[in-house]
Amino acid sequence: MPTFTRSYQLAKGLKIPAVGLGTWKSKPGEVRNAVRVAIEAGYRHIDCAWAYRNEHEVGQGIKDSGIKRDDLFITSKLWNSFHKPEKVQSALEETLGNLDVGYLDLYLMHWPVAFDGQTSDGKNRIDWDLTNDVTPTWAAMEKLVDGGMVKNIGISNFTVLKTKKLLEKAKIKPAVNQIELNLHCAQLELVRHMVLTATAPPQWMQAHNIVVEAYSPLGSTGAPQLDDPVVKEIASAHGATPAQVLISWQTARGVVCLPKSVTPERIKSNFEEVELTTDEVTRLEQRAAEFGTRRTVDPSKDWGVPDLWKDEDGIAAKL
Ligand SMILES: NC(=O)c1ccc[n+]([C@@H]2O[C@H](COP(=O)([O-])OP(=O)(O)OC[C@H]3O[C@@H](n4cnc5c(N)ncnc54)[C@H](OP(=O)(O)O)[C@@H]3O)[C@@H](O)[C@H]2O)c1
């Protein structure tokens, strides 16, 4: 099977490879090897975050591979504790130091939620000003682009309406929105409104040029969606694995896909593309519609931010 060589054009000129290696929950002792194996298998895109607490080992894996820095696309994310504008640059510098690289290709605001220390019972205290209005944090991220420390900035876990609100004030538009996308959380409407495909409404496509990235494409830890009968049937028709079908479905939707694995054989096979037919893509979208939106990653209750996804309902009517 061919490997993924496709990439998408970002608004500011760089291209982002369609498949990247996820690194969340990749243990420090495992991720160094995983990153090296991935790069040797052809991956040119690594998805990292300060919050994953393993960026130092990711950096070691990059060094082990011997690849030139400029040949890789590296993403990291600004954690919620560093949303105060004066903390943004030092948070990035810590990430750059851990990864041991001079710049990032993409820096994302990990969540549209700002923390302000902790309460006496160890819970994160929410900074409601910076949660209700992320633009001061965004403006600090824009300065990082101006200073050459990051090539692109983007967002993660933003609903369409939160994205719209940011676009009204942003000097630099977000290049990317990284969100949960998988069979149980296909976010059909959001993808339809944001992704640069022939079927996307032209007003969004031309005006905003935001690339969407799929996180947890296999349903996250333990890859629970690999057992789905529709996915298995399509996989068997291609002599492929269910994981390959789920990953190829996301890229067929015009979405960047970020599968995580620390298992060498899986890392390699996940990077092989299945050429799905239009009918198969339609079957997967129909199957996904049966599940609605069942998020695997939903900290809204834990953080006490009940409105995290609220405005996602009925987006079409509001655009
Ligand atoms: N922006 C955000 O808020 C956010 C949130 C979540 C995730 N992410 C990003 O998206 C990436 C992917 O999401 P994820 O880590 O939640 O989950 P995922 O990629 O959907 O699934 C990872 C799980 O699938 C297993 N797996 C991988 N390939 C497999 C295969 N071919 N066959 C069987 N099992 C397989 C992995 O096991 P092994 O590792 O043991 O092989 C691991 O348990 C993250 O690592 C992170 O970079 C971002």
The ligand as an ORCA input file, in Angstrom:
! r2SCAN-3c Opt
* xyz 0 1
  N      -5.696     18.759     20.995
  C      -6.133     17.929     21.911
  O      -6.800     18.307     22.888
  C      -5.837     16.465     21.756
  C      -6.574     15.527     22.503
  C      -6.306     14.179     22.307
  C      -5.330     13.787     21.389
  N      -4.598     14.717     20.702
  C      -3.537     14.311     19.731
  O      -4.040     13.300     18.859
  C      -3.241     12.127     18.990
  C      -4.048     10.858     18.777
  O      -5.099     10.723     19.685
  P      -5.098      9.668     20.880
  O      -3.731      9.467     21.351
  O      -6.129     10.145     21.853
  O      -5.692      8.340     20.278
  P      -5.721      7.464     18.946
  O      -4.618      7.820     18.035
  O      -7.120      7.508     18.470
  O      -5.488      5.995     19.564
  C      -4.324      5.657     20.235
  C      -4.496      4.216     20.745
  O      -4.637      3.335     19.630
  C      -3.673      2.301     19.703
  N      -3.316      1.994     18.304
  C      -2.673      2.806     17.428
  N      -2.571      2.205     16.223
  C      -3.140      0.996     16.331
  C      -3.314     -0.095     15.438
  N      -2.887     -0.025     14.201
  N      -3.947     -1.215     15.910
  C      -4.376     -1.288     17.195
  N      -4.250     -0.279     18.089
  C      -3.632      0.850     17.662
  C      -2.526      2.885     20.513
  O      -1.803      1.860     21.167
  P      -0.183      1.791     21.224
  O       0.348      3.179     21.390
  O       0.040      0.953     22.439
  O       0.263      1.118     19.971
  C      -3.298      3.724     21.532
  O      -3.796      2.918     22.580
  C      -2.675     12.258     20.418
  O      -1.626     11.366     20.666
  C      -2.325     13.722     20.435
  O      -1.129     13.968     19.714
  C      -4.858     16.047     20.861
*
